[in-house]
Each structure stands twice: as structure tokens, then as C-alpha cells.
Amino acid sequence: MKKVLILFGCFLIAVGTCAAQTAGSEDTFKIGVKSIVIPAPAGFVNGYPGIPQIKAHVSAFEDPEGRTLAMYVVRPVAQKLLRGERVETLDFYAKIAVRKEMDNIEVTPEMFADLITRTERDFEQLIDADLPKAIASGRKSLEKFQGKPVDASLSRPINLGSIDKRPNVYSILTMSTIEQPEKHTAIFGVIAYITVKGRMLYLSIFKESTDDKDAEMLRDFSRRWADEILAANR
């Protein structure tokens, strides 16, 4: 399971700014000897590594044991940034990463089932063990990137339970709050594992809560995207 630092880093990306350029609707990535196709979610643009500030954000929070493949922002935000308009927050975005040590490891159904078992059993303990250090490291990285102090923190993520559990997909819905002096922002997140062609993908999806139906919408969004990824690699 990826460290909480990645989770916190993705949350803190929401308090920064970025600039964008256009991107295709589908990308192919090499993971070991396997070529994996990742379709962009409907209405989203892949901003990594082609968008300089998104690339800088991802680099600032990258887990040394992981590698980001893509980070997606909604198309209207990309269009605004292309026009040179300032965007204060990314209120809906998604990221796909892999673990470097897994590049050449064939993930069997038994291995994936064991991962799900361990995640369900140990998720709360992993959060409690890693979150304080992750918060400190995440804030330090963001302050270095922005060149100024950052007065923001993250409440302990609440595990709202699994929302997609099948032989090659496992997703958890979470809720947390970015706490700043001027406001508190509730964020829903989906942390998902997907096996494709024997390789493991780690998906992180985050959306600012603005509607009572956001949790349901994010659940459906993540399931649909997982289906699209699986279909693109058959």
C-alpha cells in the first residue's frame, strides 16, 4: 500500500496553483515489459508531465518508492489556464501511479486478494502511524515549492468503506478536511488498486465537497474509470 505521504501530497495540491496545456484523451505507459493504456476520464486532461506546474507539484510530493504516470485536471480548468487565467484551487483531480519495485513483478490473483485483505485489516493503523510524519513532510514540500509558509493542515482521513471490490479492482472512499485559517474544505477521496496485464496501478481521486451527492458521484466516477481502464487493456 502506498504511504500516506502520497495521500496528503495529493490533498495539498488543491491549495496551490497550476498552468496547463492540451493533452490527448489516452496515453500509453511502459511498466516493466508491459504497455498499459490509460484513457483520460471523460472531461479531464492529463497534465503530467506536460504541464510545468503540475509536474512541479507532483515532483514535490512524489513517494521515492513510487512513480507518477498521469495526473488529470478537468478540461475547463485546463482551458482557463491556457488563457493565462489564475486558478486558485484544483477542486477535482485524479492521479495514477505505480510502485517502482513492482515494475517487473507479475501480480497474481492471489497476491491481489492478499493486498485487499491486508488493506481492509490495517488501513486505520497505517493512517495513524504515518499521518503525522506525512503532514510535516507534505507541508515542508509545499512551502519549498511555493516559497512561503503554508498554514494548512489535514484532518485524519475517515474511511467510508470499500466502494468497488472485484478480482482486479479495489477502491476505498475517504473523507477529510483541509484546514486553513480562513476556511475548512471538506474533501472526498478514492484510493484504488487496479491490476492490468499483471501490473498494479494506484489511483487517487479527490474532489472538494460542494454537494450532498458528491460521495455518490465520486463512487460512480471511480467505478466507471476503472471499467474504462480495464476495457482499454483487453
C-alpha positions as protocol buffer text, in pm:
chain_id: "A"
residue {
  index: 1
  type: MET
  ca { x: 0 y: 0 z: 0 }
}
residue {
  index: 2
  type: LYS
  ca { x: 129 y: 347 z: -81 }
}
residue {
  index: 3
  type: LYS
  ca { x: 236 y: 563 z: 212 }
}
residue {
  index: 4
  type: VAL
  ca { x: 3 y: 829 z: 347 }
}
residue {
  index: 5
  type: LEU
  ca { x: 251 y: 1092 z: 222 }
}
residue {
  index: 6
  type: ILE
  ca { x: 111 y: 1041 z: -127 }
}
residue {
  index: 7
  type: LEU
  ca { x: -241 y: 1085 z: 6 }
}
residue {
  index: 8
  type: PHE
  ca { x: -150 y: 1406 z: 189 }
}
residue {
  index: 9
  type: GLY
  ca { x: 52 y: 1538 z: -103 }
}
residue {
  index: 10
  type: CYS
  ca { x: -243 y: 1495 z: -335 }
}
residue {
  index: 11
  type: PHE
  ca { x: -467 y: 1678 z: -89 }
}
residue {
  index: 12
  type: LEU
  ca { x: -227 y: 1971 z: -62 }
}
residue {
  index: 13
  type: ILE
  ca { x: -206 y: 2009 z: -438 }
}
residue {
  index: 14
  type: ALA
  ca { x: -554 y: 2157 z: -404 }
}
residue {
  index: 15
  type: VAL
  ca { x: -422 y: 2464 z: -221 }
}
residue {
  index: 16
  type: GLY
  ca { x: -168 y: 2552 z: -493 }
}
residue {
  index: 17
  type: THR
  ca { x: -198 y: 2685 z: -847 }
}
residue {
  index: 18
  type: CYS
  ca { x: -100 y: 2541 z: -1185 }
}
residue {
  index: 19
  type: ALA
  ca { x: -74 y: 2620 z: -1554 }
}
residue {
  index: 20
  type: ALA
  ca { x: -189 y: 2385 z: -1830 }
}
residue {
  index: 21
  type: GLN
  ca { x: -162 y: 2281 z: -2191 }
}
residue {
  index: 22
  type: THR
  ca { x: -372 y: 2047 z: -2402 }
}
residue {
  index: 23
  type: ALA
  ca { x: -330 y: 1671 z: -2390 }
}
residue {
  index: 24
  type: GLY
  ca { x: -465 y: 1365 z: -2562 }
}
residue {
  index: 25
  type: SER
  ca { x: -755 y: 1156 z: -2440 }
}
residue {
  index: 26
  type: GLU
  ca { x: -541 y: 844 z: -2397 }
}
residue {
  index: 27
  type: ASP
  ca { x: -183 y: 766 z: -2300 }
}
residue {
  index: 28
  type: THR
  ca { x: 30 y: 451 z: -2312 }
}
residue {
  index: 29
  type: PHE
  ca { x: 282 y: 381 z: -2037 }
}
residue {
  index: 30
  type: LYS
  ca { x: 558 y: 123 z: -2011 }
}
residue {
  index: 31
  type: ILE
  ca { x: 556 y: -66 z: -1681 }
}
residue {
  index: 32
  type: GLY
  ca { x: 838 y: -315 z: -1698 }
}
residue {
  index: 33
  type: VAL
  ca { x: 784 y: -502 z: -2023 }
}
residue {
  index: 34
  type: LYS
  ca { x: 410 y: -430 z: -2030 }
}
residue {
  index: 35
  type: SER
  ca { x: 245 y: -144 z: -2221 }
}
residue {
  index: 36
  type: ILE
  ca { x: -55 y: -11 z: -2029 }
}
residue {
  index: 37
  type: VAL
  ca { x: -317 y: 217 z: -2187 }
}
residue {
  index: 38
  type: ILE
  ca { x: -478 y: 477 z: -1962 }
}
residue {
  index: 39
  type: PRO
  ca { x: -779 y: 663 z: -2101 }
}
residue {
  index: 40
  type: ALA
  ca { x: -846 y: 1003 z: -1951 }
}
residue {
  index: 41
  type: PRO
  ca { x: -1174 y: 1025 z: -1759 }
}
residue {
  index: 42
  type: ALA
  ca { x: -1448 y: 1199 z: -1957 }
}
residue {
  index: 43
  type: GLY
  ca { x: -1398 y: 1575 z: -1935 }
}
residue {
  index: 44
  type: PHE
  ca { x: -1043 y: 1554 z: -1799 }
}
residue {
  index: 45
  type: VAL
  ca { x: -697 y: 1635 z: -1939 }
}
residue {
  index: 46
  type: ASN
  ca { x: -370 y: 1467 z: -1843 }
}
residue {
  index: 47
  type: GLY
  ca { x: -145 y: 1742 z: -1709 }
}
residue {
  index: 48
  type: TYR
  ca { x: 161 y: 1534 z: -1620 }
}
residue {
  index: 49
  type: PRO
  ca { x: 438 y: 1573 z: -1716 }
}
residue {
  index: 50
  type: GLY
  ca { x: 347 y: 1824 z: -1987 }
}
residue {
  index: 51
  type: ILE
  ca { x: 208 y: 2095 z: -1758 }
}
residue {
  index: 52
  type: PRO
  ca { x: 506 y: 2255 z: -1581 }
}
residue {
  index: 53
  type: GLN
  ca { x: 343 y: 2347 z: -1250 }
}
residue {
  index: 54
  type: ILE
  ca { x: 153 y: 2023 z: -1217 }
}
residue {
  index: 55
  type: LYS
  ca { x: 479 y: 1844 z: -1285 }
}
residue {
  index: 56
  type: ALA
  ca { x: 645 y: 2051 z: -1012 }
}
residue {
  index: 57
  type: HIS
  ca { x: 367 y: 1972 z: -766 }
}
residue {
  index: 58
  type: VAL
  ca { x: 386 y: 1600 z: -838 }
}
residue {
  index: 59
  type: SER
  ca { x: 764 y: 1603 z: -807 }
}
residue {
  index: 60
  type: ALA
  ca { x: 745 y: 1783 z: -473 }
}
residue {
  index: 61
  type: PHE
  ca { x: 527 y: 1513 z: -320 }
}
residue {
  index: 62
  type: GLU
  ca { x: 646 y: 1206 z: -509 }
}
residue {
  index: 63
  type: ASP
  ca { x: 697 y: 899 z: -297 }
}
residue {
  index: 64
  type: PRO
  ca { x: 1059 y: 790 z: -355 }
}
residue {
  index: 65
  type: GLU
  ca { x: 929 y: 436 z: -393 }
}
residue {
  index: 66
  type: GLY
  ca { x: 666 y: 537 z: -648 }
}
residue {
  index: 67
  type: ARG
  ca { x: 637 y: 687 z: -995 }
}
residue {
  index: 68
  type: THR
  ca { x: 352 y: 902 z: -1121 }
}
residue {
  index: 69
  type: LEU
  ca { x: 216 y: 807 z: -1463 }
}
residue {
  index: 70
  type: ALA
  ca { x: -51 y: 1074 z: -1508 }
}
residue {
  index: 71
  type: MET
  ca { x: -243 y: 1345 z: -1327 }
}
residue {
  index: 72
  type: TYR
  ca { x: -575 y: 1465 z: -1464 }
}
residue {
  index: 73
  type: VAL
  ca { x: -749 y: 1801 z: -1423 }
}
residue {
  index: 74
  type: VAL
  ca { x: -1091 y: 1898 z: -1552 }
}
residue {
  index: 75
  type: ARG
  ca { x: -1091 y: 2043 z: -1902 }
}
residue {
  index: 76
  type: PRO
  ca { x: -1248 y: 2383 z: -1809 }
}
residue {
  index: 77
  type: VAL
  ca { x: -963 y: 2441 z: -1564 }
}
residue {
  index: 78
  type: ALA
  ca { x: -709 y: 2350 z: -1833 }
}
residue {
  index: 79
  type: GLN
  ca { x: -876 y: 2590 z: -2075 }
}
residue {
  index: 80
  type: LYS
  ca { x: -867 y: 2874 z: -1822 }
}
residue {
  index: 81
  type: LEU
  ca { x: -501 y: 2815 z: -1756 }
}
residue {
  index: 82
  type: LEU
  ca { x: -425 y: 2805 z: -2127 }
}
residue {
  index: 83
  type: ARG
  ca { x: -571 y: 3155 z: -2147 }
}
residue {
  index: 84
  type: GLY
  ca { x: -338 y: 3263 z: -1869 }
}
residue {
  index: 85
  type: GLU
  ca { x: -611 y: 3294 z: -1609 }
}
residue {
  index: 86
  type: ARG
  ca { x: -525 y: 3225 z: -1247 }
}
residue {
  index: 87
  type: VAL
  ca { x: -673 y: 2915 z: -1084 }
}
residue {
  index: 88
  type: GLU
  ca { x: -659 y: 2917 z: -706 }
}
residue {
  index: 89
  type: THR
  ca { x: -751 y: 2554 z: -642 }
}
residue {
  index: 90
  type: LEU
  ca { x: -790 y: 2221 z: -814 }
}
residue {
  index: 91
  type: ASP
  ca { x: -1124 y: 2108 z: -676 }
}
residue {
  index: 92
  type: PHE
  ca { x: -1144 y: 1781 z: -873 }
}
residue {
  index: 93
  type: TYR
  ca { x: -845 y: 1584 z: -997 }
}
residue {
  index: 94
  type: ALA
  ca { x: -708 y: 1233 z: -1030 }
}
residue {
  index: 95
  type: LYS
  ca { x: -366 y: 1069 z: -1026 }
}
residue {
  index: 96
  type: ILE
  ca { x: -228 y: 731 z: -1135 }
}
residue {
  index: 97
  type: ALA
  ca { x: 100 y: 594 z: -1001 }
}
residue {
  index: 98
  type: VAL
  ca { x: 296 y: 270 z: -974 }
}
residue {
  index: 99
  type: ARG
  ca { x: 550 y: 139 z: -726 }
}
residue {
  index: 100
  type: LYS
  ca { x: 896 y: 115 z: -880 }
}
residue {
  index: 101
  type: GLU
  ca { x: 970 y: -220 z: -715 }
}
residue {
  index: 102
  type: MET
  ca { x: 662 y: -367 z: -883 }
}
residue {
  index: 103
  type: ASP
  ca { x: 761 y: -280 z: -1240 }
}
residue {
  index: 104
  type: ASN
  ca { x: 866 y: -634 z: -1323 }
}
residue {
  index: 105
  type: ILE
  ca { x: 654 y: -830 z: -1077 }
}
residue {
  index: 106
  type: GLU
  ca { x: 358 y: -1024 z: -1212 }
}
residue {
  index: 107
  type: VAL
  ca { x: 66 y: -956 z: -976 }
}
residue {
  index: 108
  type: THR
  ca { x: -132 y: -1279 z: -942 }
}
residue {
  index: 109
  type: PRO
  ca { x: -496 y: -1300 z: -832 }
}
residue {
  index: 110
  type: GLU
  ca { x: -372 y: -1446 z: -503 }
}
residue {
  index: 111
  type: MET
  ca { x: -136 y: -1151 z: -447 }
}
residue {
  index: 112
  type: PHE
  ca { x: -413 y: -904 z: -521 }
}
residue {
  index: 113
  type: ALA
  ca { x: -655 y: -1079 z: -285 }
}
residue {
  index: 114
  type: ASP
  ca { x: -390 y: -1068 z: -12 }
}
residue {
  index: 115
  type: LEU
  ca { x: -340 y: -695 z: -69 }
}
residue {
  index: 116
  type: ILE
  ca { x: -713 y: -635 z: -25 }
}
residue {
  index: 117
  type: THR
  ca { x: -716 y: -841 z: 295 }
}
residue {
  index: 118
  type: ARG
  ca { x: -422 y: -651 z: 442 }
}
residue {
  index: 119
  type: THR
  ca { x: -564 y: -314 z: 339 }
}
residue {
  index: 120
  type: GLU
  ca { x: -900 y: -385 z: 498 }
}
residue {
  index: 121
  type: ARG
  ca { x: -732 y: -511 z: 813 }
}
residue {
  index: 122
  type: ASP
  ca { x: -457 y: -248 z: 854 }
}
residue {
  index: 123
  type: PHE
  ca { x: -587 y: 74 z: 692 }
}
residue {
  index: 124
  type: GLU
  ca { x: -662 y: 254 z: 1020 }
}
residue {
  index: 125
  type: GLN
  ca { x: -329 y: 156 z: 1175 }
}
residue {
  index: 126
  type: LEU
  ca { x: -138 y: 273 z: 867 }
}
residue {
  index: 127
  type: ILE
  ca { x: -315 y: 608 z: 877 }
}
residue {
  index: 128
  type: ASP
  ca { x: -241 y: 657 z: 1247 }
}
residue {
  index: 129
  type: ALA
  ca { x: 121 y: 550 z: 1212 }
}
residue {
  index: 130
  type: ASP
  ca { x: 213 y: 755 z: 904 }
}
residue {
  index: 131
  type: LEU
  ca { x: -10 y: 1065 z: 907 }
}
residue {
  index: 132
  type: PRO
  ca { x: 189 y: 1292 z: 1148 }
}
residue {
  index: 133
  type: LYS
  ca { x: 513 y: 1247 z: 954 }
}
residue {
  index: 134
  type: ALA
  ca { x: 329 y: 1274 z: 623 }
}
residue {
  index: 135
  type: ILE
  ca { x: 169 y: 1604 z: 723 }
}
residue {
  index: 136
  type: ALA
  ca { x: 503 y: 1751 z: 827 }
}
residue {
  index: 137
  type: SER
  ca { x: 678 y: 1632 z: 512 }
}
residue {
  index: 138
  type: GLY
  ca { x: 393 y: 1744 z: 287 }
}
residue {
  index: 139
  type: ARG
  ca { x: 384 y: 2092 z: 435 }
}
residue {
  index: 140
  type: LYS
  ca { x: 762 y: 2125 z: 403 }
}
residue {
  index: 141
  type: SER
  ca { x: 749 y: 2024 z: 36 }
}
residue {
  index: 142
  type: LEU
  ca { x: 467 y: 2266 z: -39 }
}
residue {
  index: 143
  type: GLU
  ca { x: 643 y: 2555 z: 138 }
}
residue {
  index: 144
  type: LYS
  ca { x: 960 y: 2485 z: -60 }
}
residue {
  index: 145
  type: PHE
  ca { x: 760 y: 2479 z: -383 }
}
residue {
  index: 146
  type: GLN
  ca { x: 562 y: 2798 z: -312 }
}
residue {
  index: 147
  type: GLY
  ca { x: 850 y: 2982 z: -145 }
}
residue {
  index: 148
  type: LYS
  ca { x: 638 y: 3089 z: 151 }
}
residue {
  index: 149
  type: PRO
  ca { x: 493 y: 2947 z: 473 }
}
residue {
  index: 150
  type: VAL
  ca { x: 183 y: 2732 z: 436 }
}
residue {
  index: 151
  type: ASP
  ca { x: -77 y: 2749 z: 711 }
}
residue {
  index: 152
  type: ALA
  ca { x: -274 y: 2440 z: 617 }
}
residue {
  index: 153
  type: SER
  ca { x: -325 y: 2103 z: 776 }
}
residue {
  index: 154
  type: LEU
  ca { x: -516 y: 1786 z: 708 }
}
residue {
  index: 155
  type: SER
  ca { x: -763 y: 1621 z: 941 }
}
residue {
  index: 156
  type: ARG
  ca { x: -738 y: 1247 z: 988 }
}
residue {
  index: 157
  type: PRO
  ca { x: -897 y: 1081 z: 682 }
}
residue {
  index: 158
  type: ILE
  ca { x: -1216 y: 894 z: 762 }
}
residue {
  index: 159
  type: ASN
  ca { x: -1253 y: 557 z: 593 }
}
residue {
  index: 160
  type: LEU
  ca { x: -1605 y: 545 z: 449 }
}
residue {
  index: 161
  type: GLY
  ca { x: -1559 y: 187 z: 335 }
}
residue {
  index: 162
  type: SER
  ca { x: -1493 y: -5 z: 16 }
}
residue {
  index: 163
  type: ILE
  ca { x: -1695 y: 103 z: -288 }
}
residue {
  index: 164
  type: ASP
  ca { x: -1563 y: -137 z: -554 }
}
residue {
  index: 165
  type: LYS
  ca { x: -1438 y: -486 z: -478 }
}
residue {
  index: 166
  type: ARG
  ca { x: -1378 y: -740 z: -754 }
}
residue {
  index: 167
  type: PRO
  ca { x: -1096 y: -972 z: -866 }
}
residue {
  index: 168
  type: ASN
  ca { x: -887 y: -692 z: -1021 }
}
residue {
  index: 169
  type: VAL
  ca { x: -1022 y: -371 z: -861 }
}
residue {
  index: 170
  type: TYR
  ca { x: -1038 y: -250 z: -502 }
}
residue {
  index: 171
  type: SER
  ca { x: -1143 y: 103 z: -404 }
}
residue {
  index: 172
  type: ILE
  ca { x: -1190 y: 283 z: -72 }
}
residue {
  index: 173
  type: LEU
  ca { x: -1384 y: 607 z: -23 }
}
residue {
  index: 174
  type: THR
  ca { x: -1241 y: 855 z: 229 }
}
residue {
  index: 175
  type: MET
  ca { x: -1332 y: 1197 z: 362 }
}
residue {
  index: 176
  type: SER
  ca { x: -1102 y: 1455 z: 517 }
}
residue {
  index: 177
  type: THR
  ca { x: -1072 y: 1829 z: 568 }
}
residue {
  index: 178
  type: ILE
  ca { x: -804 y: 2074 z: 459 }
}
residue {
  index: 179
  type: GLU
  ca { x: -789 y: 2318 z: 748 }
}
residue {
  index: 180
  type: GLN
  ca { x: -677 y: 2676 z: 679 }
}
residue {
  index: 181
  type: PRO
  ca { x: -727 y: 2989 z: 893 }
}
residue {
  index: 182
  type: GLU
  ca { x: -977 y: 3140 z: 650 }
}
residue {
  index: 183
  type: LYS
  ca { x: -1171 y: 2821 z: 573 }
}
residue {
  index: 184
  type: HIS
  ca { x: -1208 y: 2448 z: 615 }
}
residue {
  index: 185
  type: THR
  ca { x: -1258 y: 2248 z: 296 }
}
residue {
  index: 186
  type: ALA
  ca { x: -1412 y: 1901 z: 304 }
}
residue {
  index: 187
  type: ILE
  ca { x: -1258 y: 1663 z: 51 }
}
residue {
  index: 188
  type: PHE
  ca { x: -1381 y: 1324 z: -66 }
}
residue {
  index: 189
  type: GLY
  ca { x: -1116 y: 1086 z: -193 }
}
residue {
  index: 190
  type: VAL
  ca { x: -1097 y: 748 z: -361 }
}
residue {
  index: 191
  type: ILE
  ca { x: -790 y: 530 z: -319 }
}
residue {
  index: 192
  type: ALA
  ca { x: -799 y: 242 z: -567 }
}
residue {
  index: 193
  type: TYR
  ca { x: -584 y: -53 z: -673 }
}
residue {
  index: 194
  type: ILE
  ca { x: -627 y: -197 z: -1022 }
}
residue {
  index: 195
  type: THR
  ca { x: -438 y: -486 z: -1180 }
}
residue {
  index: 196
  type: VAL
  ca { x: -392 y: -458 z: -1557 }
}
residue {
  index: 197
  type: LYS
  ca { x: -189 y: -708 z: -1760 }
}
residue {
  index: 198
  type: GLY
  ca { x: -38 y: -835 z: -1436 }
}
residue {
  index: 199
  type: ARG
  ca { x: 72 y: -488 z: -1321 }
}
residue {
  index: 200
  type: MET
  ca { x: -57 y: -286 z: -1028 }
}
residue {
  index: 201
  type: LEU
  ca { x: -192 y: 67 z: -1073 }
}
residue {
  index: 202
  type: TYR
  ca { x: -258 y: 300 z: -779 }
}
residue {
  index: 203
  type: LEU
  ca { x: -537 y: 555 z: -839 }
}
residue {
  index: 204
  type: SER
  ca { x: -603 y: 861 z: -623 }
}
residue {
  index: 205
  type: ILE
  ca { x: -909 y: 1072 z: -696 }
}
residue {
  index: 206
  type: PHE
  ca { x: -1006 y: 1382 z: -495 }
}
residue {
  index: 207
  type: LYS
  ca { x: -1299 y: 1621 z: -508 }
}
residue {
  index: 208
  type: GLU
  ca { x: -1393 y: 1917 z: -295 }
}
residue {
  index: 209
  type: SER
  ca { x: -1730 y: 1856 z: -133 }
}
residue {
  index: 210
  type: THR
  ca { x: -1985 y: 2105 z: -264 }
}
residue {
  index: 211
  type: ASP
  ca { x: -2299 y: 1889 z: -283 }
}
residue {
  index: 212
  type: ASP
  ca { x: -2475 y: 1623 z: -75 }
}
residue {
  index: 213
  type: LYS
  ca { x: -2438 y: 1379 z: -364 }
}
residue {
  index: 214
  type: ASP
  ca { x: -2062 y: 1422 z: -411 }
}
residue {
  index: 215
  type: ALA
  ca { x: -1976 y: 1093 z: -240 }
}
residue {
  index: 216
  type: GLU
  ca { x: -2215 y: 901 z: -463 }
}
residue {
  index: 217
  type: MET
  ca { x: -2090 y: 1085 z: -772 }
}
residue {
  index: 218
  type: LEU
  ca { x: -1726 y: 1009 z: -688 }
}
residue {
  index: 219
  type: ARG
  ca { x: -1807 y: 644 z: -630 }
}
residue {
  index: 220
  type: ASP
  ca { x: -1971 y: 617 z: -972 }
}
residue {
  index: 221
  type: PHE
  ca { x: -1690 y: 817 z: -1135 }
}
residue {
  index: 222
  type: SER
  ca { x: -1421 y: 586 z: -996 }
}
residue {
  index: 223
  type: ARG
  ca { x: -1608 y: 269 z: -1095 }
}
residue {
  index: 224
  type: ARG
  ca { x: -1664 y: 397 z: -1448 }
}
residue {
  index: 225
  type: TRP
  ca { x: -1299 y: 497 z: -1489 }
}
residue {
  index: 226
  type: ALA
  ca { x: -1182 y: 159 z: -1361 }
}
residue {
  index: 227
  type: ASP
  ca { x: -1406 y: -8 z: -1619 }
}
residue {
  index: 228
  type: GLU
  ca { x: -1260 y: 211 z: -1893 }
}
residue {
  index: 229
  type: ILE
  ca { x: -903 y: 129 z: -1791 }
}
residue {
  index: 230
  type: LEU
  ca { x: -974 y: -244 z: -1788 }
}
residue {
  index: 231
  type: ALA
  ca { x: -1153 y: -228 z: -2124 }
}
residue {
  index: 232
  type: ALA
  ca { x: -866 y: -34 z: -2286 }
}
residue {
  index: 233
  type: ASN
  ca { x: -621 y: -311 z: -2194 }
}
residue {
  index: 234
  type: ARG
  ca { x: -811 y: -622 z: -2301 }
}
